[in-house]
Amino acid sequence: MTTDRLRVARWIAVALFFVAVDLAALSILIDGLGLAVWIASLIEGEAAALVRFLLNDRFVFGNRYPTLGRLWRYHVATAVAMAAWWAGLNVAVALGNHYAFGVIAGSGLSFGVSLASNFLWVWRRPVTDAAEVPSASGNRDMIAPG
């Protein structure tokens, strides 16, 4: 498996793990503490985002130490994805569904936003040679100087 495919597979594993974390945390906040779904989902989403950043930074992208720059970019990207997740969750509940279904619906909405922003912006690897560009296969091909 190529490094890029391994990173995507690990990223997806972390994302799926957090669906379970989301459900467990929301159960505690909503069923255990009696918080409204809209406020519980905001609290849980922010807490989970911080932990998810640390896991992605180390486990998926192999960085030894997190940086404030990556954390900031991740937080901005996650805010957009979280808005999609939060909307999916709360729309599902407003339509009469259980919040567990809303977590799944919201996760589906935010998946594409997160995947694209994480790989193309937050943890984008710089091209070290201006003449080197990624090919469609994901390999780096050299372009002869013109």
C-alpha positions as CSV (number, residue, x, y, z in Angstrom):
1,M,0.0,0.0,0.0
2,T,1.4,3.4,-0.9
3,T,2.0,6.0,1.7
4,D,-0.8,8.2,0.4
5,R,-3.3,5.3,0.5
6,L,-2.1,4.3,4.0
7,R,-2.7,7.8,5.2
8,V,-6.2,7.9,3.7
9,A,-7.0,4.5,5.3
10,R,-5.7,5.7,8.7
11,W,-7.7,8.9,8.3
12,I,-10.9,7.0,7.6
13,A,-10.2,4.7,10.6
14,V,-9.8,7.7,12.9
15,A,-13.0,9.2,11.4
16,L,-15.0,5.9,12.0
17,F,-13.6,5.7,15.5
18,F,-14.9,9.1,16.2
19,V,-18.5,8.2,15.1
20,A,-18.5,5.8,18.0
21,V,-16.9,8.5,20.3
22,D,-19.5,11.0,19.2
23,L,-22.4,8.7,20.0
24,A,-21.0,7.8,23.4
25,A,-20.3,11.4,24.3
26,L,-23.7,12.6,23.1
27,S,-25.4,9.9,25.1
28,I,-23.7,11.1,28.3
29,L,-24.4,14.8,27.6
30,I,-28.0,14.3,26.4
31,D,-29.3,11.3,28.2
32,G,-27.1,11.5,31.3
33,L,-26.8,15.3,31.9
34,G,-30.0,16.3,30.2
35,L,-28.5,18.9,27.8
36,A,-30.4,19.9,24.7
37,V,-29.2,18.3,21.5
38,W,-28.0,21.5,19.9
39,I,-25.8,22.5,22.9
40,A,-24.5,19.0,23.5
41,S,-23.5,18.6,19.9
42,L,-21.6,21.9,20.0
43,I,-19.7,20.9,23.1
44,E,-19.0,17.4,22.0
45,G,-18.0,18.5,18.5
46,E,-15.4,20.9,19.7
47,A,-13.9,18.5,22.3
48,A,-13.7,15.7,19.7
49,A,-12.1,18.0,17.1
50,L,-9.2,18.8,19.4
51,V,-8.5,15.1,20.2
52,R,-9.0,14.1,16.5
53,F,-6.4,16.7,15.5
54,L,-3.8,15.1,17.7
55,L,-4.6,11.6,16.4
56,N,-4.5,12.7,12.8
57,D,-1.3,14.8,13.2
58,R,0.6,11.9,14.7
59,F,-1.0,8.7,13.6
60,V,-2.1,9.6,10.1
61,F,0.4,12.2,9.0
62,G,3.4,11.1,11.1
63,N,4.3,14.5,12.7
64,R,6.3,14.1,15.8
65,Y,4.9,17.3,17.4
66,P,1.8,19.3,16.6
67,T,2.2,22.9,15.5
68,L,-0.1,25.9,16.1
69,G,-0.2,26.5,12.3
70,R,-1.5,23.0,11.6
71,L,-3.9,23.3,14.6
72,W,-5.2,26.6,13.3
73,R,-5.8,25.3,9.8
74,Y,-7.3,22.2,11.1
75,H,-9.6,24.2,13.4
76,V,-10.8,26.3,10.5
77,A,-11.4,23.3,8.2
78,T,-13.1,21.4,11.0
79,A,-15.4,24.4,11.7
80,V,-16.8,24.1,8.2
81,A,-17.1,20.3,8.4
82,M,-18.6,20.6,11.9
83,A,-21.2,23.0,10.5
84,A,-22.2,20.3,8.0
85,W,-22.2,17.7,10.8
86,W,-24.2,19.8,13.2
87,A,-26.8,20.7,10.5
88,G,-27.2,17.1,9.5
89,L,-27.6,16.0,13.2
90,N,-30.1,18.8,14.1
91,V,-32.1,18.5,10.9
92,A,-32.5,14.8,11.4
93,V,-33.7,15.4,15.0
94,A,-36.1,18.1,13.9
95,L,-37.5,15.7,11.4
96,G,-38.3,13.3,14.3
97,N,-35.3,11.0,14.2
98,H,-33.2,9.9,17.1
99,Y,-29.9,11.8,17.6
100,A,-28.0,8.6,16.8
101,F,-29.3,8.7,13.3
102,G,-28.4,12.4,13.1
103,V,-24.8,11.6,14.1
104,I,-24.6,9.2,11.2
105,A,-26.2,11.6,8.8
106,G,-24.1,14.5,9.9
107,S,-20.9,12.4,9.7
108,G,-21.7,11.6,6.1
109,L,-22.2,15.2,5.2
110,S,-18.9,16.3,6.8
111,F,-16.8,13.4,5.5
112,G,-16.1,14.9,2.1
113,V,-15.4,18.4,3.5
114,S,-13.0,17.0,6.0
115,L,-11.2,14.6,3.7
116,A,-10.6,17.3,1.1
117,S,-9.5,20.0,3.5
118,N,-7.3,17.8,5.6
119,F,-5.3,16.4,2.7
120,L,-5.3,19.4,0.4
121,W,-4.8,22.2,2.9
122,V,-4.1,21.3,6.5
123,W,-1.5,18.6,6.0
124,R,-0.6,19.4,2.4
125,R,2.9,18.3,1.6
126,P,4.8,21.0,-0.3
127,V,6.3,20.1,-3.7
128,T,10.0,20.3,-3.1
129,D,11.0,20.8,-6.8
130,A,9.1,23.2,-9.0
131,A,9.5,20.8,-11.9
132,E,7.9,17.9,-9.9
133,V,4.2,17.5,-10.1
134,P,1.8,14.7,-8.9
135,S,0.5,12.4,-11.7
136,A,-3.0,11.0,-11.8
137,S,-1.7,7.8,-10.2
138,G,-0.4,9.7,-7.2
139,N,3.2,9.2,-8.1
140,R,5.5,12.1,-8.7
141,D,6.7,12.5,-12.2
142,M,9.4,14.8,-13.3
143,I,8.8,17.3,-16.1
144,A,11.7,18.0,-18.3
145,P,12.8,21.6,-18.0
146,G,11.6,23.6,-21.0
